[in-house]
Amino acid sequence: MKNRKSIYAIIAAFFALVFFMYDNYYFEEISEVTNSKKTSTFNFLPTSTTGQIVKHNYYTLSYHEKYEQAEWVAYELKKNHISKNNFKRPYFEIDPKVKTKSAHYKNYKNSNYDKGHLCPAGDRKFSKEAFNETFLTSNITPQNHEFNSGIWNRLEQKTRYWATKYEHLYIITGGVLTNNLKQLVVKK
């Protein structure tokens, strides 16, 4: 029970920090001129401690080679992204954009961990390409099954609810990366 309270506190603190930074000064608006039209985008990416930023079509991540996973994954979730499409679930694949190669999905075999999405497949059901892109091993983190199917799943659903209600969110997720945690045996 004590560990569960710690996890809830970490998740709550993380989201409070993201919302605080968004509401205040942290996100700088960047203006671009495109075909005589002025459009705005936001630089909402956190700092990368590794320098290995990987930009995919539907999310961006900072890959941490030492832990063989992303230190964070960032993406936009808009109201029109929420879809009930039911695509066939693909196999997890090694991320070809990670220079040092991402972990292999076989590393999870007999580990007693789920492959927890950082950018959830459920947030990317608006296109098959976007959905399939979430099944790269750079976008997963080892999660206890009860956590993945419990509080993490409820948080993903709540985030989709907020995207529907507020029309547009910036989401940044990441695992806990510390030396004292049990690690998967990595085979590349």
C-alpha positions in Angstrom: 0.0 0.0 0.0 2.9 2.3 0.8 4.4 1.9 -2.7 1.0 2.5 -4.3 0.8 5.9 -2.5 4.3 6.8 -3.6 3.4 6.0 -7.2 0.2 8.1 -7.0 2.2 11.0 -5.5 4.8 10.8 -8.3 2.1 10.8 -11.0 0.2 13.7 -9.4 3.4 15.8 -8.9 4.4 15.2 -12.5 1.1 16.3 -13.9 0.9 19.3 -11.6 4.4 20.4 -12.8 3.4 20.0 -16.5 0.1 22.0 -15.9 2.0 24.7 -13.9 4.6 25.1 -16.6 2.0 25.2 -19.3 -0.1 27.8 -17.5 2.9 30.0 -16.7 6.0 31.1 -18.5 7.8 27.9 -19.4 6.3 27.2 -22.9 7.5 29.7 -25.4 5.4 30.5 -28.4 7.2 30.2 -31.7 5.7 31.9 -34.7 6.3 30.8 -38.2 5.4 32.5 -41.4 4.0 30.0 -43.9 2.6 31.2 -47.3 1.9 34.7 -45.9 -0.1 33.1 -43.1 1.1 33.3 -39.5 0.8 30.1 -37.6 1.8 29.3 -34.0 3.3 26.2 -32.5 4.6 25.6 -29.0 8.0 24.4 -27.9 6.8 22.1 -25.2 9.6 19.6 -25.1 11.5 19.1 -21.9 15.3 19.1 -21.8 17.0 15.9 -22.9 19.7 14.7 -20.5 20.9 12.3 -23.2 20.9 14.5 -26.3 19.2 11.7 -28.3 15.9 13.3 -29.4 13.9 11.0 -31.7 11.2 12.7 -33.7 8.5 10.4 -35.0 5.4 11.6 -37.0 3.1 11.4 -34.0 5.3 11.8 -30.9 8.8 12.8 -29.9 11.0 11.1 -27.3 14.4 11.4 -25.6 16.1 8.0 -25.5 18.3 7.0 -22.6 20.7 4.2 -23.7 21.7 3.3 -20.2 18.2 2.3 -19.3 17.2 1.2 -22.8 14.1 3.3 -22.8 12.8 6.8 -23.2 13.4 9.3 -20.4 10.3 11.0 -21.7 7.8 10.9 -24.6 5.9 14.0 -25.6 2.9 14.5 -27.9 -0.2 16.5 -28.6 -3.6 15.0 -28.0 -6.5 16.9 -29.7 -10.2 16.3 -29.4 -10.3 15.1 -33.0 -7.6 12.5 -32.3 -10.0 10.6 -30.0 -11.4 7.7 -32.1 -13.0 4.3 -31.7 -11.2 2.7 -34.6 -10.2 -0.8 -33.8 -7.0 -1.6 -35.6 -5.3 -4.9 -35.3 -2.5 -4.8 -32.6 0.9 -5.2 -34.3 4.0 -6.7 -32.8 6.5 -4.4 -31.0 9.4 -3.5 -33.2 12.9 -2.0 -32.6 12.9 1.7 -33.3 15.0 2.3 -36.4 15.5 6.0 -35.5 17.3 5.3 -32.2 21.0 5.6 -33.1 22.1 3.1 -30.4 19.2 0.7 -31.1 16.3 0.4 -28.8 15.7 -2.6 -26.6 14.1 -5.7 -28.2 10.6 -6.8 -27.3 12.0 -10.2 -26.3 13.7 -8.6 -23.3 10.3 -8.7 -21.7 9.9 -12.4 -22.0 9.7 -14.0 -18.5 10.4 -10.6 -16.9 7.0 -10.4 -15.2 6.6 -6.9 -16.6 4.1 -5.5 -19.1 5.2 -3.4 -22.0 3.7 -0.2 -20.9 3.1 2.4 -23.7 4.3 6.0 -22.9 2.4 7.4 -25.9 -0.7 5.1 -25.6 -1.9 3.3 -28.7 -5.4 4.4 -27.6 -4.4 8.1 -28.1 -3.4 7.3 -31.7 -6.4 5.5 -33.1 -7.2 8.3 -35.6 -4.9 6.6 -38.2 -3.4 3.2 -38.6 0.1 4.7 -39.2 -0.2 6.7 -35.9 -1.5 3.6 -34.0 1.3 1.4 -35.4 4.0 3.9 -34.5 3.2 3.5 -30.8 4.4 -0.1 -31.0 8.1 0.8 -31.2 10.2 -0.5 -28.3 11.5 3.1 -27.6 7.9 4.0 -26.6 7.5 1.3 -23.9 8.6 1.1 -20.3 8.5 -2.0 -18.0 5.4 -1.8 -15.8 4.0 -4.0 -13.2 0.8 -5.6 -14.6 -1.4 -4.2 -11.8 -0.1 -0.7 -12.4 -0.4 -0.9 -16.2 -3.9 -2.3 -16.2 -4.9 -0.2 -13.2 -3.9 3.4 -12.4 -2.0 3.9 -15.6 -4.9 2.7 -17.7 -7.3 5.0 -15.8 -4.9 7.9 -16.2 -4.8 7.3 -20.0 -8.6 7.2 -20.1 -8.8 10.4 -18.0 -6.3 12.1 -20.3 -8.6 11.3 -23.3 -11.5 12.7 -21.4 -9.6 15.9 -20.8 -8.6 16.1 -24.5 -12.3 15.8 -25.4 -13.3 18.4 -22.8 -10.5 21.0 -23.4 -9.9 20.2 -27.1 -6.1 20.2 -27.0 -3.5 18.9 -24.5 0.3 18.6 -24.5 1.3 15.3 -22.8 4.7 14.3 -21.5 5.2 10.9 -19.9 8.2 8.9 -18.7 9.3 6.0 -16.5 11.2 6.1 -13.3 14.9 5.8 -14.3 17.1 5.1 -11.3 20.0 2.7 -10.7 18.5 0.9 -7.8 15.5 -0.6 -9.7 15.4 -4.1 -11.1 16.4 -4.0 -14.8 15.5 -6.2 -17.7 18.2 -8.3 -19.3 18.8 -6.6 -22.6 19.5 -8.6 -25.8 20.0 -6.6 -29.0 
